[in-house]
Amino acid sequence: MQTHELKSKNAKKRKKRVGRGGKRGTTSGKGQKGQKARSGRRMRPAERDIISKLPKLRGVKNKSRREPATELNVGDLGKYAVGGKLDKNILVQKKVIGRLSERVKVLGNGELKETLALEGIKVSASAKAKIEKAGGSVK
């Protein structure tokens, strides 16, 4: 028995190494040359290259990324109005919108039976006509 043949009690078994020849020939099943055949290869995600090719948004707001406006119909305005007035503060109190910075637009569906004064809310042309016809105002 020689010294290299001695086994200690704490001897650990070596981990098997892959891609070092063997029965798969010289390339070990990795094909020939190229990035995928190299050791430690790691492919970069294709999305990163695609994003780098896009033109930069030079201070232009991308409208598609903005969240859409909350839509209210003229027929539903009576539910939310307080004392003939309607603005974003009232809509936040009634929990129609979450915060004052949220966008709101009134559309022309339905009929309005009472006079309302709208402030700080965007209104479509048909909704404005219906509100003014009922004796209300839009600011």
KEKE-3310 file (N, C-alpha, C; in steps of 0.2 Angstrom, whole numbers, plus 5000, padded with zeros to 4 digits):
npx = (5004:5002:5006:4997:4986:4979:4965:4956:4945:4937:4936:4930:4919:4923:4915:4907:4913:4907:4907:4920:4927:4926:4914:4909:4916:4927:4921:4912:4898:4894:4893:4901:4913:4909:4898:4890:4897:4907:4916:4907:4897:4885:4870:4864:4848:4836:4828:4835:4843:4834:4827:4838:4839:4828:4821:4826:4815:4813:4809:4796:4780:4773:4758:4752:4756:4750:4738:4721:4707:4695:4679:4663:4646:4633:4620:4623:4628:4620:4620:4632:4633:4634:4624:4621:4633:4648:4664:4682:4686:4674:4671:4682:4678:4666:4672:4673:4684:4701:4711:4716:4723:4720:4713:4698:4683:4668:4655:4643:4631:4615:4602:4600:4593:4593:4600:4617:4633:4648:4666:4683:4683:4685:4674:4664:4658:4645:4640:4642:4633:4621:4621:4621:4608:4600:4601:4613:4631:4647:4664)
npy = (4994:5011:5029:5037:5029:5028:5029:5041:5044:5055:5058:5065:5062:5066:5078:5074:5079:5088:5088:5085:5078:5061:5048:5055:5061:5073:5086:5084:5084:5097:5102:5112:5125:5143:5153:5145:5134:5136:5136:5140:5147:5160:5165:5181:5189:5190:5201:5212:5216:5220:5231:5240:5244:5252:5268:5282:5289:5305:5315:5315:5311:5295:5291:5279:5273:5279:5278:5274:5286:5288:5284:5292:5292:5304:5301:5295:5305:5311:5303:5306:5319:5333:5344:5350:5352:5346:5340:5334:5332:5328:5317:5309:5308:5301:5289:5286:5288:5285:5295:5313:5316:5307:5304:5309:5308:5314:5306:5305:5297:5292:5301:5317:5324:5334:5350:5353:5359:5357:5356:5356:5344:5334:5334:5327:5332:5329:5327:5339:5347:5340:5343:5357:5359:5354:5365:5366:5369:5370:5370)
npz = (5000:4996:4999:4992:4991:5002:5012:5021:5035:5033:5020:5005:4991:4974:4964:4949:4934:4920:4902:4898:4887:4885:4880:4870:4860:4854:4855:4865:4864:4862:4850:4837:4839:4842:4852:4860:4862:4870:4886:4902:4896:4893:4888:4883:4886:4873:4873:4878:4868:4859:4865:4866:4853:4851:4847:4858:4870:4869:4880:4877:4881:4883:4877:4878:4889:4899:4912:4908:4908:4921:4917:4917:4916:4909:4914:4927:4935:4944:4955:4962:4964:4975:4983:4970:4965:4957:4958:4958:4971:4977:4970:4975:4989:4988:4983:4970:4962:4966:4969:4969:4958:4948:4931:4925:4915:4908:4899:4886:4889:4894:4903:4910:4924:4933:4938:4937:4942:4935:4939:4935:4928:4914:4900:4887:4871:4868:4881:4887:4881:4885:4899:4899:4893:4903:4912:4919:4922:4915:4920)
capx = (5000:5006:5002:4991:4980:4976:4958:4954:4938:4933:4937:4924:4919:4924:4910:4908:4913:4903:4910:4927:4928:4922:4912:4905:4921:4931:4917:4908:4891:4892:4894:4908:4914:4904:4897:4886:4902:4912:4915:4904:4893:4878:4867:4860:4841:4836:4824:4839:4846:4828:4826:4843:4838:4822:4823:4824:4809:4816:4805:4789:4776:4770:4751:4749:4758:4746:4732:4715:4703:4689:4673:4657:4640:4629:4615:4625:4631:4615:4621:4638:4633:4632:4621:4621:4640:4652:4671:4686:4685:4667:4672:4686:4674:4661:4676:4672:4691:4706:4715:4714:4727:4717:4710:4690:4680:4661:4653:4636:4626:4610:4599:4601:4586:4594:4605:4623:4639:4655:4672:4689:4682:4684:4667:4663:4654:4638:4638:4641:4626:4615:4622:4618:4601:4597:4602:4619:4636:4654:4670)
capy = (5000:5017:5034:5040:5024:5028:5033:5044:5044:5061:5059:5067:5060:5071:5079:5073:5085:5087:5091:5085:5072:5055:5045:5059:5064:5079:5092:5083:5085:5104:5105:5115:5132:5147:5155:5140:5128:5139:5135:5146:5151:5162:5169:5187:5188:5194:5207:5217:5219:5223:5237:5245:5246:5256:5275:5284:5294:5311:5319:5314:5307:5290:5291:5272:5270:5282:5274:5277:5290:5285:5286:5293:5294:5309:5298:5293:5311:5313:5299:5308:5326:5336:5351:5353:5353:5340:5340:5328:5331:5325:5310:5305:5306:5295:5283:5284:5288:5284:5301:5319:5316:5302:5307:5308:5311:5313:5304:5308:5291:5293:5308:5321:5327:5340:5355:5352:5363:5353:5360:5353:5338:5334:5333:5326:5337:5327:5327:5346:5349:5338:5346:5364:5359:5353:5371:5366:5373:5366:5375)
capz = (5000:4996:5003:4988:4991:5009:5013:5027:5037:5031:5013:5001:4984:4970:4960:4942:4929:4913:4896:4898:4883:4887:4875:4865:4856:4856:4857:4871:4863:4862:4843:4835:4839:4843:4859:4864:4863:4875:4893:4905:4891:4896:4882:4885:4884:4866:4874:4880:4862:4855:4869:4864:4846:4850:4848:4865:4871:4871:4883:4874:4885:4879:4879:4879:4896:4904:4914:4905:4912:4923:4913:4920:4911:4912:4918:4933:4939:4950:4961:4965:4965:4982:4982:4963:4962:4956:4956:4959:4978:4979:4968:4980:4995:4986:4982:4963:4960:4971:4971:4965:4951:4943:4926:4924:4909:4908:4893:4885:4889:4899:4903:4916:4926:4938:4936:4940:4940:4935:4939:4934:4925:4907:4898:4880:4868:4869:4888:4889:4878:4889:4905:4898:4892:4909:4916:4922:4919:4915:4920)
cpx = (5004:5002:4996:4985:4977:4970:4957:4947:4934:4934:4931:4925:4919:4917:4911:4908:4911:4907:4917:4929:4924:4920:4908:4910:4924:4927:4912:4900:4889:4892:4901:4908:4908:4902:4894:4891:4907:4911:4912:4900:4887:4876:4863:4853:4840:4832:4829:4842:4840:4827:4832:4843:4832:4825:4821:4818:4812:4811:4798:4785:4773:4763:4749:4751:4754:4740:4726:4711:4697:4683:4667:4652:4636:4623:4617:4627:4626:4617:4627:4637:4631:4630:4622:4628:4644:4659:4675:4686:4679:4668:4677:4682:4669:4665:4675:4680:4695:4709:4714:4717:4724:4713:4702:4688:4672:4659:4645:4630:4621:4607:4600:4595:4587:4600:4611:4629:4645:4661:4678:4688:4681:4677:4667:4658:4646:4636:4638:4635:4620:4615:4619:4611:4597:4597:4608:4625:4643:4660:4676)
cpy = (5006:5023:5037:5035:5024:5032:5035:5043:5050:5063:5060:5064:5066:5072:5078:5079:5083:5090:5091:5079:5066:5051:5049:5063:5070:5085:5091:5084:5092:5107:5108:5122:5136:5148:5149:5134:5130:5137:5141:5150:5153:5167:5175:5186:5193:5201:5213:5220:5223:5230:5242:5247:5251:5264:5278:5289:5300:5316:5319:5309:5302:5289:5284:5270:5274:5278:5278:5281:5286:5288:5286:5295:5300:5307:5296:5299:5313:5309:5302:5315:5328:5343:5354:5354:5346:5342:5334:5327:5327:5318:5306:5303:5301:5289:5281:5284:5288:5290:5307:5319:5311:5306:5305:5311:5309:5311:5305:5302:5293:5300:5311:5325:5333:5344:5354:5357:5359:5358:5355:5346:5338:5331:5332:5331:5336:5328:5334:5349:5347:5342:5354:5364:5358:5359:5371:5370:5368:5371:5371)
cpz = (5000:4998:4999:4988:4998:5009:5020:5029:5034:5024:5009:4994:4980:4966:4953:4938:4922:4908:4895:4893:4885:4880:4870:4860:4858:4858:4863:4870:4862:4854:4841:4836:4842:4851:4863:4866:4869:4882:4897:4901:4895:4890:4885:4882:4878:4868:4875:4873:4858:4858:4867:4857:4845:4851:4855:4865:4873:4874:4881:4878:4881:4881:4881:4886:4901:4906:4911:4910:4915:4920:4917:4915:4914:4916:4925:4938:4945:4956:4965:4967:4972:4981:4976:4961:4962:4954:4959:4967:4980:4976:4972:4986:4994:4984:4974:4960:4966:4974:4967:4958:4946:4938:4926:4918:4909:4901:4892:4886:4895:4898:4910:4918:4931:4936:4940:4938:4941:4935:4939:4932:4918:4905:4890:4878:4869:4876:4890:4886:4882:4896:4905:4897:4898:4914:4920:4919:4919:4915:4919)
residu = (MET:GLN:THR:HIS:GLU:LEU:LYS:SER:LYS:ASN:ALA:LYS:LYS:ARG:LYS:LYS:ARG:VAL:GLY:ARG:GLY:GLY:LYS:ARG:GLY:THR:THR:SER:GLY:LYS:GLY:GLN:LYS:GLY:GLN:LYS:ALA:ARG:SER:GLY:ARG:ARG:MET:ARG:PRO:ALA:GLU:ARG:ASP:ILE:ILE:SER:LYS:LEU:PRO:LYS:LEU:ARG:GLY:VAL:LYS:ASN:LYS:SER:ARG:ARG:GLU:PRO:ALA:THR:GLU:LEU:ASN:VAL:GLY:ASP:LEU:GLY:LYS:TYR:ALA:VAL:GLY:GLY:LYS:LEU:ASP:LYS:ASN:ILE:LEU:VAL:GLN:LYS:LYS:VAL:ILE:GLY:ARG:LEU:SER:GLU:ARG:VAL:LYS:VAL:LEU:GLY:ASN:GLY:GLU:LEU:LYS:GLU:THR:LEU:ALA:LEU:GLU:GLY:ILE:LYS:VAL:SER:ALA:SER:ALA:LYS:ALA:LYS:ILE:GLU:LYS:ALA:GLY:GLY:SER:VAL:LYS)
# end
